[in-house]
Amino acid sequence: MFQRPHRPPAARRPRSLPKAPVSAGQAIPEEHLVAIRAALVARAPSDPLREGERDMLAPLAFDLALAAGLRLSELIGLRWQACDFEKAKVYVTEAIVLGKSKPPKSGLSRSVPMFDTARVALEELATRAFSRGRFGDEEFVVSTNKGTPLHPSNWNRRVWRPALKEAGLDKAGLYKDGYRWHDLRHSTVTRLIAGGADIALVQAVAGHANASTTLDVYAHVNAKRLEDAALEFDPGLTLS
């Protein structure tokens, strides 16, 4: 009887990794994140209240969104009373959708670690808000010049899309118009997983109701991490 010759594991064709669902977004490569932020800085207008300085609202909003994994609606709805500098936490309790205040998408409030990048961004945003007389518990962290919530469509049309075009990334990624602002959130979670963060932390930042949702949405990232771990670790080794 004919028998198929045995091939060692290393010679077998590797199975392809599961693909990320498009609805979940996509991780923006490091070099593209740097380019987008640089474009946001380059496009920052002059600050009418601080002579010789630029209004860095957009780059700081970018830093905060990436560091905290906030949805755009959650970023728009973030108020200063939700930023606890002493405990190094950002409490995500409110989202602004179509101009109305609502709970976050999951329906659950959550607390996110105030990582160093988020702290620096918030401190600079606080200075900006104070100079405008808008630093108070009920005031929005990121808002229009009048202190009202940002309009997502205007933000995308006037800030995000032009920055992508200036960075030469308006055709990058999965979507015909380039990356979405929401992809910053996906990048946050992807980077946490790749950095070895435990699932409880990733779930907390993502704001999923349970860990199984996090594992399902980001299965492709975890699969890649496991693949890399095979090259880095070997639990079977014994001490001599």
C-alpha angles and dihedrals in degrees: 000000000000114000124195109243114251116250121202115244093253090060096052118103109256117241114247117254118250112266123240114254108251091230090062092060129228137276113252112226116248095248091052092050089053091049094048093050091048089053091050090052092047090052095046109124125227114279107242091203099046113052116225094011134103126235101248096187095123098048091045092049087050091052093048095047092049095045096046102033092234124171112233090250089053093048090051091048097047113119129193092248087065093059111087107188093176094056093032094234138129114208113213104203105135141047128187111222120175089345094305129110114243138160116269117283094266090053089238129104116227141184120231125198112255096234117198094262090053092048093052091047092048093048091053092045088051090054089050092048093048091053088055095045091246103113106116140117095264096040120105118250092218114029147136121280087267092055094250124131117279117254110237095216092050091046092053094043099043103030116015103039095045090050091052090050093049090050090050091242101111089111098038126114131011099321130074093234094047129249122353124227085242088065088072088068092049089049090053094055093041091053092048092053093045089050092056100256113165119251094250091060092045091049091050093051093043091048095225118160092232139012093246090066090052091049092048096048095045099033091121091057093048090048090055090048090053090050091052091046090060088065096043106041137039115185089183094070114107127212114253 
